[in-house]
Amino acid sequence: MFIGNLEINGYAALAPMAGVADRAMREICDEFGAAYGVGELTSAKAISLGDKKSPVLLERGNARCFGSQIFGFEPEVMAFAAKLAEEKRPDFIDINMGCPAPKVANNGGGSSLLRQPKLVEQIVKAVTMAVKTPVTVKIRAGWDKNSINADEIARICEASGAAAITVHGRTRMQMYAPPVDLDIIGKVKKAVKIPVIGNGDVIDGITAKEMYERTGCDFVMVGRAANGAPWVFSQINDYMEKGIITKIPPLEERLKILMRQIELMKRYKSPKTVILESRKHTAWYMKGVRNAAKLRRMCGEIKELKDIEIICEKALAEGEDI
């Protein structure tokens, strides 16, 4: 697949999950074969106002291929933010028009833009004209079941200069349930000539192949399935290339991966932030462990890094669910 002149090799990418898919997680997923990772949702307004936290979110890190993601609703501000984001050397810039979170959608950004096709056109044109880096757009099926318009929005984005479209096959009102609608993604694929990346409910090689076959999409994107399981990308690659269903790593190895991710977090974040964010990441790695609920409760009480080591020791003592 090509995003503009950028060649993308592989089968699956890491989705831009705010507060989750940080630099450390992206680098771990990269090691397991993620074709690219998209940075955390970053406010165009905050970037333009010189917010100190925003540049951190735009750092590409050591990933082989990286896209910066910005959100907002003012074309001029989005264009200015894209220029500043481009200075961080991303491989592409992604415009978020799919985030369902109330604090984003209820303030004019994210998926709320799906209700304003003309504004979508203005934003995409402004951003693509402002930067030399390829520009992609991430959308949803529509705002609600009565306003599904992903194919229309995709055509507008293509005509306005977008190099690729990522489609999450749910509406904003559906959030992350019920199951993703693959037919909507397929409809978008038929509507445009630029690459279409399918997103939603890809959890392994089998579901990745189903996404490809049923939608005709050019690539797939993995979100929540990578939380506490970065090896999902190697599983997808093995299945797509060889038809092999690869087992998850044994518990001891999984916990080593967790500790490596924590070590990377320590390089890039303050000690306080590492402690707070390690709670959810450690909890995700407890999947498949006996008495996982008890261990997850312990994760919520992590106060120092030594607590993570204690949880890992207890997880090994508990063993895996058979």
LUMPAGU-723456 format. One record per residue: z, x, y of N, C-alpha, C in turn. Coordinates in steps of 0.1 Angstrom, whole numbers, plus 5000, padded with zeros to 4 digits. Layout:
ZXYZXYZXY ...
This chain:
500050084988500050005000500050095012 499350045023499350115036499950025046 500850085054501250015066500650095078 499550035083498750115092498150225085 498350345090497850465083498850525074 500050465073501150515065501050475050 500950565041500850525027502250515021 502450405014503750375008503550384993 504250474986504150494972505350434965 505150364953506250304946506050154945 507150084942507049944939508049854947 509149914952510149834959510849914970 511249834980511849894992513249834994 514149905001515449855004515449775017 515949655016515949555027516949605038 516749555050517649595061518849495062 519849535055521049455055522149505065 522349425075523249465086524649485081 525249595084526649635080526749675066 525549695059525549735045524649845042 523349825045522349935042522250035053 523350115054523550225063522850345058 522950455066522250575063522650625049 523950625046524450665033523750585021 523750455023523250375012521750395011 521050405022519650435021519250565014 520050665017519850795010520050784995 521150714991521350704977520250624970 519850514977518750434971517450514970 517250604980516050684980516050774968 517250834965517350914953516950844940 517150714940516850634928515450574928 514650614938513250574938512850464947 513750424957513350324967512150384975 511150314977509950364983510150384998 510950295004511450315018512650235020 513250255031514450175035514250135050 514750015053514649965067516049975072 516250025085517550045091518249915094 519449915097520249805100519749735113 519949605113519549525125520149575137 519249605147519749665160519249585172 520149555180519849465192518949545202 517749485205516949545215517649555229 518349455232519049445245520049565245 520849575234521849685234521149825235 520049845228519349965230518949995244 518349895250517849905264518949935274 520149885271521349905280522050035277 521550105268522250235265523450225257 523650125249524750105240524950235231 526150285230526350405223526250395207 526450275202526350255188524950235183 524050195191522650165187521950285182 522050405189521250515184521650555170 522850535166523350565152522550485142 522450355146521750265137520250295135 519750365145518250405145518050535138 519050615134518850745128518150725114 517150805112516450795099517150865088 517950965091518651035080517651115072 517951135059517151225050516151145041 516051015044515150935035513750975037 512950965026511551005027510750915036 511050785036510350695045511250595050 511150565063512150485070511550405081 512050275082511650195093512850145101 512750155115513750105124513549955126 514649875126514449735128515149695141 514449625149515049575162514949415162 515849355170515749215171516049175186 515549055190515649015203514648905206 514548855218513648745221512848765234 513148875241512448895254511449005251 510148975253509049065250509149205257 509549195270509649325277510749415272 511849345269513049425264512749475250 512049395242511749445228510749565229 509849555238508849665240509549795244 510449785254511249895258512149955247 512749865240513649915229512749985218 511649935216510749995205510350135209 510050155222509750285227510950385225 512150335228513350425225513550445210 513350345202513450365188512450455183 511250455188510150545184510550695186 511450725195511850865198512650915186 513250825178513950875166513050905154 511750895156510850925146510850845133 510950705135510750625123509350625118 509150595105507750585100507050455105 507850355108507350235113508550155120 508150065128509249985135509049835131 510149775126510149645121510849545131 510149435134510649335142511349225134 512649195136513349095128513048955134 512448875125512248735129512748645117 513648705110514148625098515648625096 516448695104517848695102518448555104 519148505094519748365096521148365102 521748475104523148475109523248405122 524248315123524448235136524448315148 525148435148525248515160523948575165 522948575156521648625160520648505162 520648415152519648295153520048195164 521348185167521748085177521648145191 521248265192521148335205519748375208 518748305201517348335204516648435196 517348505188516748615180516548575165 516148665157515948645143515148525139 515548445130514748335125514548225135 515348215146515048115156513648125162 513048245162511748275167510648195159 510948165147509948095139509647955145 510547905153510247775160509447795173 509147915176508447945189507248035187 506147985180505048065177504448145189 504448085201503848145212504648275216 506048255215506848375218506748475208 506548445195506248535185505048625188 504048555193502748625197503048725208 503848675218504048765230504948885226 505948865217506748975213505949085205 505249035195504449125187503449205195 502749135204501749205212502449305221 503649275227504349365236504749485229 505249475217505849585209504649675204 503649615198502549695193501849775204 501749715216501149785227501949895233 503249885230504249985236504350115228 504050105215504250225206503050255198 503050385194501950435185502350415170 503650405168504050385154503650245149 503350235136502950105130504150005132 503849875134504849775136504649665125 505849635119505849535109506749415114 506649305107507549195111508149135098 509449105099510149035088510448895092 509948795083510148655086510748585074 510948455076511348365066510348255064 510548165054509648055052509447965064 510447955071510447865083511947845087 512147755097513447725101514247635092 513547525087514147435077513047375069 513347295060512347235050511247155057 511547105069510647025076509747105086 509947235086509147325095508747455089 508347445076507847565069506547615075 506547725081505347775088505047925087 505547985076505448125074503948175075 503048095069501648135069501048135084 501448035092501048035106501648155113 502948175112503548285119502948425114 502648435102501948555097500648585103 499848475104498548495111498648535125 499648475132499848515146500248665147 501148705138501648845138500448935135 499548905126498448985123497448995135 497248885141496348875152496848955164 498148965165498849035176499049185174 498649235162498749375160499649425149 500349335142501349375132500549445120 501149545114500449615103500849565090 501949485089502449435076503449325079 503649235069504549125070505449125058 506749105061507749085050508148945050 508148875039508448735038509648705029 510748655034511848605026511548465023 511348425010510948295006511948185007 512748185017513748075020513648045035 514047925038514147885053515447945058 515547935071516847975078517947895073 517747765072518847675068519347695054 518447745045518747775031519647895030 519647985040520348115039519948195027 520848195017520548275005520548194992 520448064993520347974982519547844987 518847774978518647794964517647904960 517147914948516248024945515048034954 514548154956513448184965512248104961 511448064971510147994968509048094968 508548124956507548224955506148174960 505948044960504747984964504448004979 505548004987505448035001504948175004 505548264996505048404998503648424994 503248354983501848354979500948294990 501348194996500548125007500348225018 501348295022501248395033500248505029 500348545016499348645011497948605013 497648475010496348425012495948405026 496848395035496648365049496248495057 496648615053496348735061495748845052 495248945060494549055053495549175053 496549175062497449295062498449275050 499049385046499949385034501149285036 501449225025502549125025503649175015 504849195020505949235012506849115008 507049084995507748974991509249004990 510148914995511548944995512348814991 513348844982514248734978514348724963 515548744958515848724943515248834934 514848944939514349054931515649134927 515949124914517149194909516949294899 515749304894515449404883513949414881 513449484871512049504869511349374866 511949294858511349164854511049074866 512049064874511848974886510949034896 510949174897509949234906508549204901 508249224888506949194883506549054885 507548964883507248814886506848794900 507548864909507248844923505748894926 505449004920504049064922503048964916 503248914904502248844897502048704903 503148634906503148494911502748484926 502948584933502648574948501348654952 501048754944499948844947500348944959 501648954961502049034972501749184970 501749264980501449404980502649494976 503849444979505049524976506249424975 507349474970508549384970509649454977 510649374982511849424989513049374982 514049464980515249434973516449444983 517249334983518349334992519749344985 520349224983521749224977521849284963 520749284956520849344942521049494942 520849554954521149704954522549734958 523349634962524749654966525549694954 526049814954526749864943525949894930 524549894932523649924921522349984926 522450094932521250164938520150194927 520650204914519750234903518750124900 518850014907517949894905516549944908 516350044917515050084921514350164909 515150244902514650324891514350224880 515150114878514850014868513549944871 513349914884512049844888510849934885 511050064889509950164887509550184873 510650194864510350204850509650084844 510049974848509449854842508049834847 507749854860506449844865505449944860 505950064858505050174853504950184838 506050154831506050174816506350054808 506749944815507249824808508549844801 509349944805510649974799511749904807 512649844799513849784805514949884804 515249954815516250064816517650004817 518550054809519950004810520550064823 521649994828522350054839523050174834 523350264843524150384839525550354834 526050434825527450404820528450404832 529550344830530550324840530950454847 531250564839531650684845530650744855 529350734851528250774860528150684873 528350554871528350464882529350494892 530550534888531650564897531450694904 530750784897530350914904529350884915 528450794913527550754923528250694935 529250604932530050544943530750654951 531350754945532050854952531050944960 529850964955528851034963528450954975 528350824974527950734985529150744996 530350744991531450755000531450885008 531150995000531051125006529951135017 528851065015527751055025528250975037 528950875035529550795046530450875054 531250965048532151045055531451145065 530251185061529451275070528951205082 528651075081528051005092528850905100 530150885096530950785102532350835105 533050765113534450805116535350765104 536450835102537350805091537750665090 538050605101538450465101537350365096 536150395101534950315097534750335082 534850455077534550475063535550395054 536850395058537850325051537450175050 537250115062536949975063535649935055 534650015056533349975050533350015035 534250115031534250145017534850035008 535649945014536249835007535149745000 534149705008533149625002532249694992 531849824996531049894987531749924973 532949964974533749994962533849864953 534049754960534149624952532849594945 531749624952530449594945530249684933 530749804933530549894922531449844910 532349754912533249714901532549604892 531349564895530649474887530449534873 530749454863530549494849531849564843 532849574851534149634846535049524842 535749544831536749444827537849424838 538249304839539249264849538749304863 537449284866536849324879537549254890 537949124888538549054899539849124904 540649174895541849244899541549374907 540449444902540049564909539549534923 538749424924538249394937539349354947 540349294942541549264951542149404956 542149494948542649634952541749694962 540449674960539449724970539649674984 540049544985540349484998541549545005 542349624997543549685003543449835005 542249895004542050035005542450085019 543350175020543850235032543550375034 543250445024542850585024541950615013 541250725014540250765004540850784990 542050824990542650844977542750714969 542850604976542950464970541650444962 540550494967539250464959539350544946 539850664946539950744934540850674924 541950614929542850544920542150424914 541450344922540650234917539650274906 539050384908538050434899538750474886 539950534887540650574875541050444867 541450344874541850214867540650144861 539550154868538250104863537850164849 538050304849537750374837538650334826 539950314829540950274819540650134814 540150044823539849914818538649904809 537649994813536349994805535449894809 534249884803533149794806533249664798 532849554804532649434797531549454787 531749404775530649414765529849284764 
